[in-house]
Amino acid sequence: MYQLDDTIVAVSSPTSDNQVIVRMTGPNTTDVLRRIFSPPIQKDSSGLSQGSIAVDYDLRIYAKLYLFSAPHSYTGEDVAEIHLFTNASVTEALMSKLLGEGLRLAGPGEFTARAYLNGRMDLSQAEAVNEIVVSSNRFQLAAAEKLLGGRLAETTAEVCEQLMDCLSLIEAGLDFSGEDIEFITREQAAERLQAVKGRLEHLLSGSISYESVIDLPAVGIAGAPNAGKSSLLNSLLGTQRSIVSEQIKTTRDILTGLLTLAHCRCVLFDCAGLMKEPADILDELTQQAAIESLQKALVVVFCVDISKDDWNEDIRIRRLIEPQVLVPVTTKCDLLSEDKLAGRVAELSELFGVESLATSVIDGTGLEPLRWIIDKEITAATSGRAESAASQDGVALNARHRQAVTEAIENISESVSLLKSGSDEVAAMMLRTAHQSLSDIERQHTDEQILERIFGRFCIGK
């Protein structure tokens, strides 16, 4: 799949943006640019050039050209970026022009794949590039930056060397088993391996799992039937995602939408109104699904209709759920006068033991403060997951890395047990398996199928 003897090109900027970046890399990069860019560029020139580029026979447009010469570039080859301010039609025409010059359209992640294949970065760093691109909050970004730092590769390389040293001494003893030569005792080998195992266990316990921050947090909207939940969902999302009606029980399923906040994004969902005593089996099943979803949510916005005279039902319903974070809000505040509203909000805050936020979807009261509170609660609840990624010694591991380290620990443990029972040959075999598991993190001799699976998750142009 990955050929290094051709030159590839791709649009590496968002398709909706008029500020277009066209990226190319490969052996013919400079030659192609010399044919289409003015003023002429020198063979070994690097840095920024400003001029015009030939989009068609009759059309030249202003462009900035950034040229990075091999081997001091992202891919290790000549790399060029053409920066334009233009539209989709001109961009398409330019791409056709470049493909006509003998360039090939890059596949997903092929620029980073070339960086890996040319030794510019290790495989875990290459994976980190994609994680940085797709990060949706600062915790994902912190974890991805740790992964890009390359400390994982350094640690696993050191551990692999320690394993190989111990393995070579054990195998040397097997080769000279008929002679009175002892390279390392079983006790000494077991002690060394226990130390290696401890280091790997520390690597797991002291690292952040990238998957622990990659999932978007869930924020649920709960409350009694007709408490204004659907209207609040629609207002926060800025779209009519949920049906709004004066008739109760109009929401049966879990309705979701993506809410973008100041520091992160979250999945906002609305579910059926909760009832202390469901009327029938359908209400009971609907309520069960709602409660299960709310219990899994990181934050629950609990809605109470402020215009009601009796909140006993709301208090009973509140006891049905035990969310990690509860944000009580009073809805329909536009129905009350300012003086009456203040007293009722204070009364409701006292009943719930938490200060309630007054909101109205009619005039927008409290919606921006509610966004800020949700953002703050998510940040506070999630920041602990990223502390190890932000710490000096922490590293970030994705699922593939964690599986490899876990398998190595299991194989080392088995090897220690076998040494204690006198099965040196099988113990050596298990150590080789452990070594292979750790080597798989960087996969110096990986096959194309594995590379395709890793880099296929990238977007084109990266």
C-alpha positions as CSV (number, residue, x, y, z in Angstrom):
1,M,0.0,0.0,0.0
2,Y,2.6,2.6,1.1
3,Q,5.0,3.4,-1.8
4,L,7.8,5.9,-1.1
5,D,8.9,6.4,-4.7
6,D,6.0,8.6,-5.8
7,T,4.8,12.0,-4.9
8,I,1.4,12.5,-3.1
9,V,-0.9,15.5,-2.7
10,A,-4.0,16.3,-0.7
11,V,-6.1,19.2,0.5
12,S,-5.3,19.4,4.2
13,S,-7.6,22.2,5.3
14,P,-11.3,22.0,6.1
15,T,-13.5,21.8,3.0
16,S,-15.7,24.6,4.3
17,D,-12.8,27.1,4.7
18,N,-11.8,29.4,1.9
19,Q,-8.3,29.5,3.3
20,V,-7.0,26.4,1.5
21,I,-3.9,24.4,2.2
22,V,-2.7,22.0,-0.4
23,R,0.1,19.7,0.9
24,M,2.4,17.5,-1.1
25,T,5.4,15.3,-0.4
26,G,7.7,13.0,-2.4
27,P,10.7,13.0,-4.7
28,N,9.1,15.1,-7.4
29,T,7.8,17.8,-5.2
30,T,10.3,20.5,-6.1
31,D,10.3,19.7,-9.8
32,V,6.5,20.0,-10.0
33,L,6.5,23.3,-8.1
34,R,9.2,24.7,-10.4
35,R,6.8,24.1,-13.3
36,I,3.7,25.7,-11.8
37,F,4.9,28.4,-9.3
38,S,6.3,31.8,-10.1
39,P,8.8,33.3,-9.4
40,P,11.0,30.2,-10.0
41,I,12.1,28.4,-6.8
42,Q,15.6,27.0,-6.3
43,K,16.2,23.3,-6.1
44,D,17.5,23.5,-2.5
45,S,15.4,26.4,-1.3
46,S,13.4,26.2,1.9
47,G,11.1,28.5,3.8
48,L,8.4,30.9,2.5
49,S,8.0,32.1,-1.0
50,Q,5.2,34.4,-2.3
51,G,4.0,34.5,-5.9
52,S,1.4,33.0,-8.1
53,I,0.5,29.4,-9.1
54,A,-0.9,28.1,-12.4
55,V,-4.3,26.7,-11.7
56,D,-5.1,26.4,-15.4
57,Y,-3.6,27.6,-18.7
58,D,-5.5,30.9,-18.4
59,L,-5.6,31.3,-14.6
60,R,-2.9,32.1,-12.1
61,I,-3.7,33.1,-8.5
62,Y,-1.8,34.5,-5.6
63,A,-0.3,31.9,-3.3
64,K,2.1,31.4,-0.5
65,L,4.5,28.5,-0.7
66,Y,6.2,26.8,2.2
67,L,8.9,24.4,1.2
68,F,10.6,22.1,3.7
69,S,13.5,20.2,2.2
70,A,14.5,16.6,3.0
71,P,15.5,15.2,5.4
72,H,14.5,18.1,7.7
73,S,10.7,17.9,7.2
74,Y,7.7,16.2,8.6
75,T,7.9,13.2,6.3
76,G,11.6,13.1,5.8
77,E,11.1,13.9,2.1
78,D,10.6,17.3,0.4
79,V,7.3,18.7,1.7
80,A,5.5,21.7,0.3
81,E,2.4,23.5,1.4
82,I,0.5,25.8,-0.9
83,H,-1.6,28.4,1.0
84,L,-4.4,30.0,-1.0
85,F,-7.5,32.1,-0.3
86,T,-10.0,30.7,-2.9
87,N,-13.1,28.7,-3.4
88,A,-13.9,25.0,-3.9
89,S,-14.0,25.2,-7.7
90,V,-10.5,26.7,-7.9
91,T,-9.2,24.2,-5.4
92,E,-10.7,21.4,-7.5
93,A,-9.1,22.8,-10.6
94,L,-5.7,23.1,-8.8
95,M,-5.9,19.5,-7.6
96,S,-6.7,18.3,-11.1
97,K,-3.7,20.3,-12.4
98,L,-1.4,18.6,-9.8
99,L,-2.7,15.2,-10.5
100,G,-2.1,15.9,-14.2
101,E,1.6,16.6,-13.3
102,G,2.0,13.0,-12.2
103,L,1.2,13.4,-8.5
104,R,-1.1,10.9,-6.7
105,L,-3.9,11.7,-4.3
106,A,-2.8,10.8,-0.8
107,G,-4.7,8.2,1.2
108,P,-5.9,8.7,4.8
109,G,-2.9,9.4,7.1
110,E,-0.4,8.8,4.4
111,F,1.7,11.9,5.2
112,T,2.1,10.6,8.8
113,A,2.7,7.1,7.5
114,R,5.6,8.4,5.5
115,A,7.0,10.1,8.5
116,Y,6.9,6.8,10.4
117,L,8.3,4.7,7.5
118,N,11.1,7.2,7.0
119,G,12.0,7.1,10.7
120,R,10.9,10.7,11.6
121,M,8.6,9.4,14.4
122,D,7.8,6.1,16.1
123,L,4.4,4.5,15.7
124,S,2.9,5.7,19.0
125,Q,3.8,9.2,18.1
126,A,2.2,8.7,14.7
127,E,-1.0,7.6,16.5
128,A,-0.8,10.7,18.6
129,V,-0.9,12.9,15.6
130,N,-4.4,11.6,14.8
131,E,-5.5,11.9,18.4
132,I,-4.5,15.6,18.4
133,V,-6.4,16.2,15.2
134,V,-9.6,14.7,16.5
135,S,-9.4,15.9,20.1
136,S,-12.7,17.5,21.2
137,N,-11.6,18.8,24.6
138,R,-8.4,19.9,26.4
139,F,-8.1,16.5,28.3
140,Q,-7.9,14.6,25.0
141,L,-5.4,17.1,23.8
142,A,-3.2,16.8,26.9
143,A,-3.2,13.0,26.6
144,A,-2.4,13.1,22.9
145,E,0.5,15.5,23.5
146,K,1.9,13.2,26.1
147,L,1.7,10.4,23.5
148,L,3.4,12.5,20.9
149,G,6.2,13.2,23.4
150,G,7.6,9.8,22.7
151,R,8.3,8.7,26.3
152,L,6.3,5.5,25.8
153,A,8.7,4.4,23.1
154,E,11.7,5.2,25.3
155,T,10.3,3.3,28.3
156,T,9.3,0.2,26.3
157,A,12.7,0.1,24.5
158,E,14.5,0.1,27.9
159,V,12.2,-2.6,29.2
160,C,12.7,-4.7,26.1
161,E,16.5,-4.4,26.5
162,Q,16.2,-5.6,30.1
163,L,14.1,-8.5,29.0
164,M,16.5,-9.4,26.3
165,D,19.5,-9.3,28.6
166,C,17.8,-11.7,31.1
167,L,16.6,-13.9,28.2
168,S,20.1,-14.2,26.7
169,L,21.6,-15.3,30.1
170,I,18.8,-17.9,30.5
171,E,19.3,-19.2,27.0
172,A,23.1,-19.3,27.4
173,G,22.6,-21.5,30.4
174,L,20.4,-23.8,28.3
175,D,23.0,-24.0,25.6
176,F,25.7,-25.0,28.2
177,S,23.4,-27.1,30.4
178,G,25.7,-30.1,30.0
179,E,28.7,-28.2,31.4
180,D,29.5,-26.7,34.8
181,I,28.7,-23.1,33.7
182,E,26.0,-21.0,35.3
183,F,25.4,-17.6,33.7
184,I,22.5,-16.6,36.0
185,T,20.7,-18.5,38.8
186,R,17.0,-19.0,38.6
187,E,16.6,-16.8,41.7
188,Q,18.6,-14.0,40.1
189,A,16.6,-14.2,36.9
190,A,13.3,-14.3,38.8
191,E,14.4,-11.2,40.8
192,R,15.3,-9.3,37.6
193,L,12.0,-10.2,35.9
194,Q,10.0,-9.2,39.0
195,A,11.6,-5.8,38.8
196,V,10.8,-5.5,35.1
197,K,7.2,-6.6,35.8
198,G,7.0,-3.9,38.5
199,R,8.1,-1.3,36.1
200,L,5.4,-2.3,33.6
201,E,2.8,-2.3,36.3
202,H,3.8,1.2,37.3
203,L,3.6,2.2,33.6
204,L,0.0,1.1,33.6
205,S,-1.0,2.5,36.9
206,G,0.7,5.8,36.4
207,S,-0.6,6.4,32.9
208,I,-3.8,7.9,31.5
209,S,-5.9,5.8,29.3
210,Y,-6.6,7.8,26.2
211,E,-10.0,6.1,25.9
212,S,-11.0,7.4,29.3
213,V,-11.1,11.0,27.9
214,I,-11.9,10.3,24.3
215,D,-15.6,9.6,24.9
216,L,-17.8,12.7,25.1
217,P,-19.3,13.2,28.5
218,A,-23.1,12.7,28.8
219,V,-25.4,15.4,30.3
220,G,-29.0,14.4,30.9
221,I,-32.1,16.5,31.4
222,A,-34.5,15.1,34.0
223,G,-37.6,16.1,35.8
224,A,-41.4,15.5,36.1
225,P,-43.5,15.2,33.0
226,N,-44.1,18.6,31.3
227,A,-41.4,20.3,33.4
228,G,-40.0,22.0,30.3
229,K,-37.2,19.5,29.6
230,S,-37.7,19.2,25.8
231,S,-37.9,23.0,25.5
232,L,-34.6,23.4,27.4
233,L,-32.9,20.7,25.2
234,N,-34.0,22.5,22.1
235,S,-32.9,25.9,23.4
236,L,-29.4,24.7,24.5
237,L,-28.9,22.9,21.2
238,G,-30.3,25.7,19.1
239,T,-32.5,23.3,17.1
240,Q,-35.9,21.6,17.4
241,R,-34.5,18.2,18.4
242,S,-37.4,17.3,20.7
243,I,-41.2,17.6,20.3
244,V,-42.7,20.3,22.6
245,S,-46.3,20.0,23.7
246,E,-48.5,20.9,26.6
247,Q,-49.7,17.3,26.6
248,I,-47.6,15.1,29.0
249,K,-45.7,12.0,28.0
250,T,-44.8,13.3,24.5
251,T,-41.1,12.2,25.0
252,R,-40.8,8.4,25.1
253,D,-37.3,7.7,23.7
254,I,-33.9,9.1,24.6
255,L,-33.3,12.1,22.4
256,T,-29.7,13.3,22.0
257,G,-27.7,16.1,20.5
258,L,-24.1,17.4,20.5
259,L,-23.6,20.5,22.7
260,T,-20.5,22.6,22.2
261,L,-19.3,24.4,25.3
262,A,-16.4,26.7,26.1
263,H,-13.9,24.0,27.0
264,C,-15.4,20.8,25.7
265,R,-18.3,19.1,23.9
266,C,-20.8,16.8,25.5
267,V,-23.8,14.7,24.5
268,L,-26.9,16.3,25.8
269,F,-30.0,14.1,26.1
270,D,-33.6,14.4,27.0
271,C,-35.7,11.4,28.2
272,A,-39.2,10.7,29.4
273,G,-40.5,12.6,32.4
274,L,-40.1,10.7,35.7
275,M,-43.1,9.6,37.7
276,K,-43.3,8.3,41.2
277,E,-45.9,5.7,40.2
278,P,-45.9,4.8,36.5
279,A,-49.5,4.3,35.1
280,D,-48.9,1.2,33.0
281,I,-46.2,-1.2,31.7
282,L,-45.2,1.2,28.9
283,D,-44.7,4.1,31.4
284,E,-42.7,1.7,33.6
285,L,-40.4,0.6,30.8
286,T,-39.9,4.1,29.6
287,Q,-39.1,5.3,33.1
288,Q,-36.6,2.5,33.6
289,A,-34.8,3.4,30.4
290,A,-34.7,7.0,31.5
291,I,-33.3,6.3,35.0
292,E,-30.6,4.0,33.6
293,S,-29.5,6.7,31.2
294,L,-29.5,9.4,33.9
295,Q,-27.5,7.2,36.3
296,K,-24.7,6.9,33.7
297,A,-24.7,10.6,32.9
298,L,-21.8,12.7,34.2
299,V,-24.1,15.7,34.9
300,V,-27.9,15.7,35.3
301,V,-29.9,19.0,34.8
302,F,-33.0,18.5,37.0
303,C,-35.9,20.7,35.8
304,V,-38.6,22.0,38.1
305,D,-41.6,24.0,36.9
306,I,-41.3,27.2,39.0
307,S,-44.9,28.1,38.2
308,K,-46.3,25.1,40.1
309,D,-47.7,25.5,43.6
310,D,-46.8,22.1,44.8
311,W,-43.3,20.5,44.4
312,N,-43.8,17.3,46.4
313,E,-43.9,15.3,43.2
314,D,-40.6,16.8,42.1
315,I,-39.0,16.0,45.5
316,R,-40.1,12.4,45.3
317,I,-38.9,12.1,41.7
318,R,-35.5,13.6,42.6
319,R,-35.0,10.6,45.0
320,L,-35.2,8.2,42.0
321,I,-31.8,9.2,40.6
322,E,-28.4,9.5,42.1
323,P,-26.3,11.4,39.5
324,Q,-22.6,12.2,39.9
325,V,-23.4,15.9,39.5
326,L,-26.8,17.5,40.0
327,V,-27.6,20.9,38.5
328,P,-31.2,22.0,39.6
329,V,-32.9,24.5,37.4
330,T,-36.2,26.2,37.6
331,T,-38.0,26.4,34.3
332,K,-40.8,28.7,33.0
333,C,-39.5,31.6,35.0
334,D,-41.1,34.0,32.5
335,L,-44.5,33.1,34.0
336,L,-43.8,34.8,37.3
337,S,-43.1,38.4,38.4
338,E,-39.6,39.3,39.4
339,D,-40.4,39.6,43.1
340,K,-42.4,36.3,43.2
341,L,-39.7,34.5,41.2
342,A,-36.9,35.4,43.6
343,G,-38.8,34.0,46.6
344,R,-39.7,30.8,44.8
345,V,-36.2,30.1,43.6
346,A,-34.9,30.6,47.2
347,E,-37.5,28.2,48.5
348,L,-36.7,25.6,45.9
349,S,-33.0,25.9,46.5
350,E,-33.6,25.2,50.2
351,L,-35.7,22.2,49.4
352,F,-33.0,20.6,47.2
353,G,-30.1,21.8,49.3
354,V,-28.4,23.2,46.2
355,E,-28.8,26.6,44.7
356,S,-31.2,26.5,41.8
357,L,-30.7,28.4,38.5
358,A,-33.7,30.3,37.2
359,T,-34.3,29.7,33.4
360,S,-36.7,30.5,30.7
361,V,-36.6,29.4,27.1
362,I,-39.0,32.2,26.1
363,D,-36.7,35.1,27.0
364,G,-33.4,33.2,27.3
365,T,-33.0,33.8,31.1
366,G,-30.3,31.6,32.6
367,L,-29.4,29.7,29.4
368,E,-25.8,31.1,29.2
369,P,-25.2,30.7,32.9
370,L,-26.5,27.1,32.6
371,R,-24.0,26.4,29.7
372,W,-21.2,27.8,31.9
373,I,-22.2,25.6,34.9
374,I,-22.4,22.5,32.8
375,D,-19.0,23.3,31.3
376,K,-17.5,23.9,34.7
377,E,-18.9,20.7,36.2
378,I,-17.7,18.6,33.3
379,T,-14.2,20.2,33.6
380,A,-14.1,19.6,37.4
381,A,-15.3,16.0,37.1
382,T,-13.0,15.2,34.1
383,S,-9.8,17.0,35.1
384,G,-8.8,14.2,37.5
385,R,-8.5,11.8,34.5
386,A,-6.1,14.1,32.8
387,E,-3.9,14.9,35.8
388,S,-1.6,12.0,35.1
389,A,-1.3,13.1,31.4
390,A,-0.3,16.6,32.6
391,S,2.1,15.4,35.2
392,Q,5.8,15.2,34.5
393,D,6.0,11.4,34.7
394,G,2.7,10.4,33.2
395,V,2.3,8.9,29.8
396,A,-0.7,8.3,27.7
397,L,-1.7,4.8,26.5
398,N,-4.4,3.9,24.0
399,A,-6.1,0.5,24.0
400,R,-3.5,-1.1,21.7
401,H,-0.7,0.0,24.0
402,R,-2.4,-1.2,27.2
403,Q,-3.2,-4.6,25.7
404,A,0.5,-5.0,24.7
405,V,1.8,-4.1,28.2
406,T,-0.8,-6.2,29.9
407,E,0.1,-9.3,27.8
408,A,3.8,-8.7,28.6
409,I,3.1,-8.5,32.3
410,E,1.1,-11.8,32.2
411,N,3.9,-13.5,30.2
412,I,6.6,-12.3,32.6
413,S,4.6,-13.6,35.6
414,E,4.2,-16.9,33.9
415,S,8.0,-17.0,33.1
416,V,8.8,-16.3,36.8
417,S,6.6,-19.2,37.9
418,L,8.2,-21.5,35.4
419,L,11.7,-20.6,36.5
420,K,10.8,-21.4,40.1
421,S,9.5,-24.8,39.0
422,G,12.7,-25.5,37.0
423,S,11.2,-25.2,33.5
424,D,13.8,-22.9,32.1
425,E,13.2,-23.6,28.4
426,V,9.5,-22.8,28.6
427,A,10.3,-19.8,30.8
428,A,12.6,-18.5,28.0
429,M,9.8,-19.0,25.5
430,M,7.4,-17.0,27.6
431,L,10.0,-14.2,27.9
432,R,10.3,-14.1,24.1
433,T,6.5,-13.7,23.9
434,A,6.6,-10.8,26.4
435,H,9.4,-9.2,24.4
436,Q,7.3,-9.5,21.3
437,S,4.3,-8.0,22.9
438,L,6.2,-4.9,23.9
439,S,7.9,-4.7,20.6
440,D,4.5,-4.6,19.0
441,I,3.9,-1.2,20.5
442,E,6.4,0.2,18.0
443,R,6.2,-2.6,15.5
444,Q,9.5,-2.1,13.7
445,H,8.7,-5.0,11.4
446,T,5.0,-4.5,11.1
447,D,3.0,-5.6,8.1
448,E,1.0,-3.4,5.7
449,Q,-2.4,-4.7,7.0
450,I,-1.6,-3.4,10.5
451,L,-0.4,-0.1,9.1
452,E,-3.5,0.3,7.1
453,R,-5.7,-0.3,10.1
454,I,-3.8,2.3,12.2
455,F,-3.5,5.0,9.6
456,G,-6.8,4.3,8.0
457,R,-8.4,6.2,11.0
458,F,-6.7,9.4,9.9
459,C,-8.3,12.0,7.7
460,I,-6.8,12.7,4.2
461,G,-4.1,15.3,4.2
462,K,-2.6,14.4,7.6
